[in-house]
Amino acid sequence: MIDPAALIEEIKKKLAATSAELALVPPEAVAGSPATGSSGEVDIFARRLHLKQLDFIYQSQLARLASLQVLQQHRLEMENQAANWSGFNEPSRHPFLRADELKESVTRLSSRVEELKSLATTTDQAGVQVINTAENSIVKLRQADEAVEQAKNSPDQQVRLSRERDLLALQNQIDLARAMAFQIEKQTIHEDLLETLAQLQLARKQLGVASEQVELTQQDIDQVNKNIESESQQIIAELKRVVTASDLKIKPANRKGLSRAPLGKQ
C-alpha cells in the first residue's frame, strides 16, 4: 500500500536531482539532428531526452499523488459516515419517493462497484508488462556494469561502454518510474472502489430504514406526476431551443427560396 505523503517527498527529491542534472546537459545538444552528430553528441542528445522524460513522469506522479491523498480523505470520511449512520435527521414528506430514490442509488452504486472491480482487473493485467519491463531493465543495467568492469584494460572501449551504461541507468529510472506510476494508478482505483462500497453500504442502510415506513399516498402520486410534468416541460423547452437554433443557421436568402419552392422540389 502506497503512503502518498512519504512518496511525494521521495519523488520531490528525485525531481530536484533530475532537474539539476538536466541543467548540466548542454542545450545545444538538441539543436540539430542526432543522426548527423558524433557519437558523443548522440549520447548527449539521448541523455537530455531521457532526463526530460523523467522530469515529466515525476511531475505527473506528484499531481496523481495529490489527487490520491484527496481521494483517501474522502474515502475515510465516507466510511466513517456509513459506519456511524443511525437514521435520518428528519422525516421525509414523501417516504415513497425517498425509498424509490434510494433504490436507484443502490442500483447505480452496485453497478459502479462492478465497473471498478473490472477496471482493477484490467489494470493488473496491463501492469504485468510494465513490471516485466522494469525487471528486464534492472538485468540489462547489471550486465552493463559487468561489461564496463571487464573492459578496464581497454580504456577506449570502457569509455564507450560507460556512456552506454549511463544511458541504460537513465532508462532504468524511467522504467522504474513508470512501474511506480502504475502502482499509484492501481491504488487510486482501489480507493475509488472502497469509497463507492462505503456509499453503497450507506445507501442500503438508508433504504432499509426508508422501506419500513413506505406507504404510497395520494400526495406521493401527485408529486410523481408533478416531477414527470416538470421533466416533460424541460424536454419540450430543449427541443424548441434546438429547433430555433437550427432555423437561425439557415441564411435569409435560402429561407426565402425555401418558402417559395413548390412542394417536392429543391
N, C-alpha and C positions, 0 to 999 in steps of 0.2 A: 504493500500500500504506500502510495506516494505521500510525503509530507510537503505540501506546496510551499509553506514558508521557508523550510530548510532548503528545498530545491531552488527556490527563487534566489537565495543568497549564493548558492553554488553556481548557478548559471550566470548571475551578475559578474562573478569573478572571472568565469570563462569568457564572457563577452568582453570584459575590460582587457583581458590578455589578448584576445583575438584582435580587438581594435588597435591595441598598441603595436602588435606585430604587423597588422595591415598598414599602419602608418609608416613602417620602416621599409616597406616594399616600394621601389621606385615607381612612381605613377607613369613615367614614360614607357614602362614596360608594356602598357596596354594600348599605346598609341598606334602601333602597326599590327600587321598580321603575324601571329606566332610562327606560321609556316615558313616565313621568309627570313626569320632571325636565326641567330646562333643557338646552339644547344642551351647555353646559359640563359639567353633571353627567353627561350621557350619555357624553361623551368620557372623563371620569374613570372612570366605571364600566367602559367598554370597555378603557381603558388598564390598569386593575387586572386584568381578566380575562386580557388578553394577557400581562402580566407573570407571572401565576400559571401560565399555560400554559408559558411559557419556563422558569420555575423547575422545573416538573415534568419537562419534557423534558431539561433539563441534568442533573438528579439521576438520571434514568433512564439517561442516557448514561454517567455516571460508574460506575454499577453494571454496565452492559454491558461497559464497557472493562476493569473489574477482572476480569470473567469471561473476557474475551478474552485478557488477559495470562496468566491461569492456563492457558487452552487452548493458547496459544502455547508455554508452557513444557512442557506435556505432549507437544505435537506434536514439539518438538525432542528431547525425551528418547526418544520412541518412534522417531523417525527414526535417532537415534544407536544405539539398541538393535538396530534392524533392520539397519543397515549393518554393525555390528560383531559380529553373532551368528555364532559359528563352530561351535556344536554344543551338545548337551545336557550339563548338568553331570554327570548320572549316567544310566546305562541304565534303561530302563523295565522293570518286572516284567511288563508286558503290552504289548509293542510293537504288537500288532494294535489294541488299544483306543486307544493313543496316536495311531496313524495315523488311526483312524476319527474320533476327536475332532478332529484337525487338519483332516480333510476337511470336517467340519461347520463348523469355524471359517472355512475358506476360502470355503465356500458362503455362510455368513452375512455375512462381511465384503464379499464381492463384491456381494451384494445391497444392502448398506448403501452401498457406493460409488455404485451406480446411483441409489439414492434421493437421495443428497446431490447428485449431478450434476443430477438432475431438479429438486431444490429450488433449486439455484443458478440454473438457467434460469428458473424461475418467479419467483424473487426479482428477477432482472434485468428481467424483463418488467414486474413491478409497480413497480420503481424508476423506470421511464421517466416515469410520471405524476408521481411525487414531484419528480424533477429538473425536469420541464417547469414544474411549479407554482412552484418556486424561481426559475427563469429568468424567468417571467412576472412574478413579484413584484418582481424587480430592475427590470424595464422600467417597471412601474407606479410604483415609487418614484422613478425618474429623471424620469418625466413629472410627478409631484407636485412635485419640486424645481423643475422648469421653470415650473410653474403658479404657485408661490409667488413666484418671481423676477419673473414677468410682472405680478403683482398688486401690485408695490411702490408704485404710485401710488394704490392703493385700500387704505388701512390696515385697514378692517373686513373686506374680502374676504381680505386677506393673512392676518389672524389666523385666520379660519375655515379657509383653505387650509392654514395651518401646522399647525393641530390635526389636520386630515385627514392631512397628510403625516407627522406624528409617529406616528399610528396605523398608517399603511402601513409605516413604518420598523420598528415592532414586529412587524407581520405578516410582514415580510420576514425578520426574525430568526427567527421561528417556522418559516417555510418552509425557511430555510437549515439550521436545527437538525434539522428532520425529514429533510432530504436527508443530513445527516451521520449521523443515526441509521440511515438505510438503508445507508450505506457501512459502518457498524460491523457491522450485521447481515450484510451481504454478506461481509465478511472473516471473521466468526465461522463462517459456513457453509464458507468456503474452508479455514479452519484445521481444522475438523472433518473435511473431506474429506481433507486432507493427512495427518492423524493416522490416519484409517481406512486410507488407502493404505499407510502405513508398517506398520500392524498386519497388513494383507493380505500385504505383502512378507515380513514375519517369519514369518507362518503358512505361506506357500508354501515358504520356506526350510526350516522345521522339518518340513513334510510331506515334502519331498524327501529329507531325511535319514532320517526315520522310516520311509519307504516302502522304503528299501534293505534293511532287516532285518526286514520284516514276515513273520511266519510264524504262521498260526493254529494254536495248540496247544490241547490239551485244557484247559489251565489258563485260556486265554483264553475258551474256550467256557463253562467253569464260571463265570467272572467275569461274562460276559454274562448267563447265566441268573440269577446272583445279583442283578445290577442290575435285571433285569426283575421278579424276585420282590419286591425292595425297593420298586420303583415301584408294583407292584400292591398291596402292603400299605398304602402311603401313600394310594392312591386309595380303597381299601376303608375305611380309617380315616376319611378325609374324608367319604365317603358316610354312614357311621354317625353322624358328628358332625352332619351336616346333617339327617338323619332325626330324631335325638334333639332337636335344637333346634326343628324343626318341630312335633314332638309336644308339647313343653313349651309351645308357644304356644296349644294348644287348652285352653280353660277346663275345669276339672274337671267342671262341670255338663254341658257339651257332650260331654265324653269319655264321661260316664256314659250320656247319651242315645244317643250313637252305638253304645255297646256293646249297648244293649237294642233298638235299632231293627232290625226284620226286614230281611233282605236285599232290596235293590231299592227300599226306602222311605227317605225323608228323616226 
